[in-house]
């Protein structure tokens, strides 16, 4: 699976920093001062996690994230 196969959640914290995360992949998140920085760092984090999964010979989890406006 590739980064594009997953939903990315992006939100701003009270201090103005940005969080980007892929909820379907445990530990796959980035916290940076800018939106663009958080997305760029998330790409790096995703690649590191994907490499770990490849080395272990296990597939990345499927994305079961739903978008709900509650």
Protein Blocks (a to p, Z undefined) as FASTA:
>chain_A
ZZklpccdddddfkopacdddfklghiacddfbfklmmmmmmmmmmmmmmmmmmnopacd
ddfbdcddZZ
